[in-house]
Amino acid sequence: MTEKELLKIFKKPIGKKDVLSLAHQYSEFPDFTRHLIELSFHSEQEVAFRSAWVLEYCMMLYPKAMTDHLDYFLEAYPKQNNLSCKRHFTKLMMSLSEPGNHKLLHQCNLNPVIETTFEWLINPGTPVAVQVNCLDILFNLRSHGDWIEGELNAQIEFLLKDGTAAMQSRGKRVLKQLNSIK
């Protein structure tokens, strides 16, 4: 499936059935994942969102899609400005950074990802769903810089002061995890 064909599909509303059906296209088209990443930066917000939504399902259903395009995704991650797409990007980054998958990232320069994730976390304009995903990403990547754990702890304590229920729940959980490893 070409990028042009995907664009035509994403110009119209799609549902979860469509997302799953499209995600299963991965195995048939070698550049499918790359096209999804590229379209997640489309100037039309809805097209970008739909592409990121399919990208998330594609990479979750087919871990090979994640590993085959890991460098490209990591390069694209800090450039994502669409708030709706950030949610899907952070969900993917959470999965990539989980202890079982963490070995995939050992050879990668994660500084841009870590810095961007902190920026998204502290930006008051970032949706809470993205912010709480950032907490888990930074917790998972804490071994990539001796400063991350301390900064994450300070940011969580600040965000808990006026945080939503979702921030309270996830923030307290991550704080508990941070304190249990000390």
N, C-alpha and C positions, 0 to 999 in steps of 0.2 A: 504494500500500500504506500503510495507516495504522499509526500507532505501536502500536495495540492488536493488529493482525495480526502485526506484527513481534515483539511481546512474546510472543505465543502460540508463534511459531516458536522463539524463543530460550529458551523454558522447557525445551526438550528438547535433547539433544546434537545437534550438527551436525558434518559433516565438511567437508573442503576443497571437494568437489564442490558441496555445499550453499552454502558461502561464495561460491564463484564464481557460482553461479546467482543467489543473492540480490544480489550486487554488480551484476550485469547489469540488475537491476530499476531502477537509477538513472534511466535515460533515460525510463522510463514514469511516474515519480512525482516531481513537483517538490519535495516536502518530504522525500523519502527520506533524503537525507544528514543533514538536520536531525534527523530521528527517530533515526537511528543515533547521532548525537552525544548526544542526550538519553538514549537507552537505555544508553549507555556509563557513565552515572552511576546506573544502577539499583541498588537495595539488594541484590539477589541477585547475588553476584559472577559467577556463571556467565552470567547474562543480560547483564551489563555486558561481560564478556569477549567473548562471541559477537558482540555488537553492535560492539564496537571492532574485532574481527577483520574483520567485513564492511565496516566503515567504511574500514579500511586498503585493502582490495582495491578497493572502490568508488572511492576517491579516486585510487588508482594507475592503475586501468583507465580512469577518466574524469576527466582533469584539470579539466574544467569543473565537476565536483562539488566540487573543491577551491577553485576560484576563486569559484564562486557562494556558497559558505558559509565563505569564508576568515575573515571577521571573527568569525563565530560560533565557529568552531573555535579561533581564537586567544584568544577570551574564555574558552572552556571549558578549554583546555590547562592553565592554572595551577590549576584547581579539581579536576583529576583526582587521586583518591586511591587508586584500585584499582591495585595493583602490576601485575597482568596487563594492564590497559588502558594503563598508562604505556608499555609496550613498543610498542604499536601507535601511540600518540600520538607517541612520540619518532621512530618510523620515518617517520611522516607529516611531522613537523617537519624531519627530516633532508632529506626530499625537497623540501619547500617552501624550505628554506634553501640548497639547492645552487646553485652559481653560475648555472646556466641558468634557474632558477626564482626566484632572489633578487629580481628586479625586482618580483615580486608583493608583496613585503614592504616596499618603500620607503616607502609611505604609511602604514604601520601603526606603532602604538606597540608596540614589541617588548620594552620594559622588563619587563613582568610575565612574559613568556615566558623571557627571559634569566635573570631572577632565579630563577624556578621551576626552570629547567634546571640552574642552579648548585646549587640546594638538593637536587635529585634526585641530582646527581653526587656531592655530598659526604656524603649521608646513607648511613651504613653499612648500613641496612636496605633500600636500593634494590637490586634485582637487577642483576647485572653486565651483562646484556644491555641494560638501560635506561641504566646508567651509560656504557657505551661509545658508545651512541647519543648521549648528552648531549655527549660529547667532540666528535663531528662537528658537532652543532648549534652548539655554542659556537664552534668553529673557523669555521664558515660565517658566523656572525653577529658575528664579531670587529670588523667595521667599524662596528657600531652603538654602540660605546662604547670610548673609548681605554683603559679599564681592563680590558677583557675579556681581551685577549691575555696580559697579565701574570698575571692571576688564573688563567686557564686553564693557563698554563705551570706555575705553582706547584702547582695542584691535581693536575696529571698527575704531576709529580715525586713528590708525596706518595703518590698512589695506586699508583705503580709500586713502591714499597718493599715492599709485601706483596700486590700485585695478583695476580689469577688469570691464567691464560694468555691469556684473552681481553682482560683489561685491559692486560697487558704488550704484546700485539700491537698493539692499537688505540692505546694510549697512546704507544708509541714512534713509531708512524706519524704521529700528530697532532703530537707533539713535533718530529719531523723536518720536517714541513710548516711549523710555526711558525718553526723555525730557518732554514729556506730563504728565508723572506720578509723576514728582518731585514737 
